[in-house]
Amino acid sequence: MCDLSVRWVQRLFFGVLGVLSLGLGSAQAQVGAPSADANEVYAAAQRWLDSSLAQQSGDLPLRMEVVVGQLDRRLNLAPCQQVEPYLPPNVRLWGRARLGLRCVQGSIKWNVFLPITVKAMGPAWVVKGQVPAGTVLTASDAMTMEVDWAENRNAIVANQADWVGKTATRLLSTGQALRQDMVKAAQVFQTGAQVRVVATGPGFQISGRAQALSVGVVGQSAMVKMANGQVVTGTVSDERTVQVAL
């Protein structure tokens, strides 16, 4: 499994728009009408998208696919010598999206939206069997399979170390790809528990006992009360240890 930044992959698609304009700029027919010219516009869009993604994806562990939808056949758009694609505000080229098409050179200016679906097929961890909410996940709870990373807006948990030992936030079912909203760090101690505090400073490290004033979740902050009554905040590193930076 490769550690891949999903945001980096999403940025990849924005460079496609400039290339796509080359395929659409020569359209001179009524784009919304069910004609051979309209079909060529769709085909050109698909070809340019596929070609651009193939050239730019390189060695990424994702196989990019773009499915171009259909404009409303009831549209009867005026002839246009140059169609310009653009990305509408708050729309990402990831999963189900839409591409704006506007006529910038024609007797009548128009603006329509073309539905598209961007798929990012790649390896992910997929749940085996039913995992009840609150269960601490083990390595046997999931296996690797190819899934569509872009099917859901929540990011895939790509590395096994990022979910083993964490808790399921809800019921997980067979075939679900593990995503960040499905797991959370496990609570390892309760308020009032006795814990070990390790304080680290420039060139030194000291440790001592303390009482937890809040629950402990690995990777998150917790308040503890030292034997001398001092209250400090540190980061929970395991079920018995709180790290404090001085």
Legacy VTK file of the C-alpha trace (Angstrom):
# vtk DataFile Version 3.0
C-alpha trace
ASCII
DATASET POLYDATA
POINTS 246 float
0.000 0.000 0.000
1.268 3.469 -0.871
0.771 6.521 1.272
-0.932 8.869 -1.198
-2.211 12.348 -0.522
-5.725 12.461 -1.872
-5.570 16.234 -2.105
-2.536 15.942 -4.395
-4.455 13.567 -6.679
-7.423 15.936 -6.772
-5.189 18.835 -7.822
-4.066 16.710 -10.746
-7.433 17.121 -12.416
-7.409 20.916 -12.516
-4.647 20.836 -15.125
-6.971 18.846 -17.385
-9.271 21.785 -18.027
-6.805 23.632 -20.245
-6.268 20.535 -22.351
-10.000 19.846 -22.552
-10.587 23.236 -24.178
-8.563 22.085 -27.197
-11.011 19.255 -27.802
-14.097 21.406 -27.359
-12.923 24.601 -29.041
-13.606 23.299 -32.547
-17.275 22.443 -31.903
-19.472 24.397 -34.325
-22.786 22.569 -34.018
-25.739 23.009 -31.690
-24.122 21.283 -28.737
-27.381 20.367 -27.001
-29.040 18.831 -30.058
-28.949 15.055 -30.666
-26.741 15.264 -33.743
-23.535 13.659 -35.012
-21.647 16.869 -34.236
-22.863 16.765 -30.628
-21.685 13.172 -30.318
-18.263 14.224 -31.569
-18.066 16.873 -28.844
-18.683 14.202 -26.212
-16.179 11.852 -27.824
-13.555 14.579 -28.017
-14.074 15.441 -24.359
-13.662 11.788 -23.372
-10.527 11.361 -25.494
-8.820 14.472 -24.153
-9.660 13.638 -20.568
-8.414 10.065 -20.890
-5.227 11.149 -22.678
-4.389 13.900 -20.208
-4.954 11.726 -17.141
-2.837 8.923 -18.620
0.045 11.331 -19.284
-0.043 13.030 -15.894
-0.825 10.131 -13.535
2.649 8.612 -13.986
3.401 5.955 -11.355
0.520 6.827 -9.030
-1.193 3.746 -7.534
-4.533 4.974 -8.887
-6.071 4.205 -12.262
-7.996 7.284 -13.299
-11.246 6.991 -15.248
-13.574 9.762 -16.402
-17.117 9.106 -17.597
-18.671 11.994 -19.528
-22.451 12.254 -19.143
-25.067 13.750 -21.480
-26.540 17.205 -21.771
-30.307 17.540 -21.480
-31.605 16.493 -24.923
-34.388 19.044 -24.671
-31.819 21.807 -25.053
-31.581 23.420 -28.465
-28.482 25.554 -28.247
-27.488 28.080 -30.870
-24.477 27.282 -33.050
-21.168 28.149 -31.424
-17.694 28.515 -32.897
-15.887 28.178 -29.535
-17.061 26.355 -26.439
-15.121 27.059 -23.239
-15.148 24.564 -20.361
-14.790 25.714 -16.749
-15.160 24.372 -13.243
-18.141 25.864 -11.336
-17.503 27.300 -7.842
-17.155 24.730 -5.050
-17.004 21.834 -7.538
-14.048 19.427 -7.571
-13.088 17.022 -10.309
-13.480 14.056 -7.984
-16.387 11.615 -7.934
-19.677 12.950 -9.257
-19.164 16.455 -10.573
-20.213 18.756 -13.362
-18.289 20.662 -15.974
-19.486 24.060 -17.130
-19.618 24.712 -20.891
-20.215 28.206 -22.208
-20.304 29.626 -25.697
-17.723 32.409 -25.993
-17.868 32.848 -29.757
-21.300 32.703 -31.371
-24.362 34.740 -32.263
-26.030 33.789 -28.965
-24.077 33.211 -25.770
-25.188 30.261 -23.650
-24.056 28.357 -20.574
-24.800 24.714 -19.676
-23.464 22.018 -17.362
-22.207 18.590 -18.389
-22.335 15.826 -15.736
-19.135 13.826 -15.342
-17.930 11.096 -13.006
-14.250 10.869 -12.073
-13.139 7.505 -10.709
-9.835 6.815 -8.979
-9.378 3.044 -8.868
-6.678 1.803 -6.532
-5.798 -0.456 -3.571
-7.538 0.130 -0.258
-8.404 -1.684 2.945
-11.855 -3.316 2.748
-13.833 -4.587 5.733
-14.249 -8.350 6.184
-17.446 -9.341 7.998
-19.509 -7.195 10.360
-17.594 -4.942 12.763
-19.820 -3.417 15.481
-19.415 0.242 16.456
-16.859 0.701 19.231
-14.806 -2.351 18.234
-11.032 -1.957 18.326
-9.877 -2.984 14.858
-7.248 -5.662 14.307
-5.322 -6.591 11.168
-7.757 -9.451 10.484
-10.727 -7.088 10.139
-9.818 -5.883 6.633
-8.083 -6.971 3.456
-6.721 -5.140 0.418
-8.888 -4.758 -2.675
-9.202 -2.316 -5.552
-11.883 0.307 -4.939
-12.924 3.706 -6.237
-11.258 6.237 -3.935
-13.437 9.012 -5.370
-16.742 7.252 -4.665
-16.960 9.027 -1.311
-15.809 12.499 -0.258
-14.129 11.134 2.873
-10.492 10.195 2.368
-9.349 6.576 2.184
-7.231 5.255 5.069
-4.352 4.028 2.922
-1.929 2.667 5.527
-2.667 -0.278 7.797
-0.956 1.444 10.711
-3.534 4.237 10.503
-6.490 1.983 11.385
-5.196 -1.058 13.302
-5.788 -0.409 16.999
-8.366 2.299 16.352
-12.090 2.104 17.116
-14.936 1.768 14.615
-17.133 4.873 14.768
-20.189 2.941 13.484
-21.220 -0.492 12.246
-18.864 -1.516 9.447
-20.076 -4.033 6.881
-18.413 -6.431 4.477
-17.025 -4.729 1.382
-16.812 -1.200 2.794
-13.537 0.580 2.089
-12.077 2.038 5.270
-12.252 5.837 5.264
-11.176 8.408 7.816
-14.669 9.003 9.212
-15.072 5.278 9.994
-12.319 5.031 12.629
-11.098 7.049 15.569
-8.307 6.726 18.068
-9.134 4.347 20.915
-9.668 5.590 24.463
-6.952 3.997 26.591
-7.672 5.278 30.102
-10.468 6.872 32.134
-10.548 9.986 34.291
-8.910 9.184 37.619
-6.531 6.561 36.243
-2.929 6.491 37.397
-0.592 7.249 34.504
3.102 7.818 33.872
4.138 11.297 32.770
7.303 11.690 30.717
8.519 15.296 30.519
11.102 16.129 27.878
13.162 19.294 27.559
16.429 20.438 25.953
18.908 17.712 26.830
16.922 16.033 29.586
13.978 13.732 30.305
12.209 13.075 33.601
9.243 10.903 34.517
6.774 10.637 37.363
3.337 9.416 38.379
0.145 11.416 37.956
-3.625 11.130 38.069
-5.620 11.624 34.874
-8.078 14.534 34.998
-9.551 13.631 31.601
-9.958 10.536 29.480
-6.957 9.437 27.453
-7.136 8.954 23.700
-3.955 8.029 21.832
-2.581 11.025 19.958
-4.800 13.534 21.740
-4.252 15.878 24.686
-5.016 14.919 28.269
-4.820 16.786 31.577
-3.065 15.157 34.510
-2.385 16.124 38.131
1.138 15.516 39.397
1.954 14.294 42.910
2.857 17.874 43.961
-0.565 19.122 42.848
0.595 20.723 39.590
-1.780 20.282 36.662
-0.160 19.791 33.253
-1.379 18.904 29.761
0.361 16.398 27.527
-0.170 14.045 24.621
-1.294 10.461 25.226
1.219 8.073 23.654
-0.127 4.732 24.946
-2.446 3.273 27.567
-0.186 4.305 30.447
1.904 7.225 29.241
1.417 10.952 28.730
4.185 12.912 27.014
4.810 16.528 28.130
7.102 18.917 26.283
8.872 21.470 28.471
LINES 1 247
246 0 1 2 3 4 5 6 7 8 9 10 11 12 13 14 15 16 17 18 19 20 21 22 23 24 25 26 27 28 29 30 31 32 33 34 35 36 37 38 39 40 41 42 43 44 45 46 47 48 49 50 51 52 53 54 55 56 57 58 59 60 61 62 63 64 65 66 67 68 69 70 71 72 73 74 75 76 77 78 79 80 81 82 83 84 85 86 87 88 89 90 91 92 93 94 95 96 97 98 99 100 101 102 103 104 105 106 107 108 109 110 111 112 113 114 115 116 117 118 119 120 121 122 123 124 125 126 127 128 129 130 131 132 133 134 135 136 137 138 139 140 141 142 143 144 145 146 147 148 149 150 151 152 153 154 155 156 157 158 159 160 161 162 163 164 165 166 167 168 169 170 171 172 173 174 175 176 177 178 179 180 181 182 183 184 185 186 187 188 189 190 191 192 193 194 195 196 197 198 199 200 201 202 203 204 205 206 207 208 209 210 211 212 213 214 215 216 217 218 219 220 221 222 223 224 225 226 227 228 229 230 231 232 233 234 235 236 237 238 239 240 241 242 243 244 245
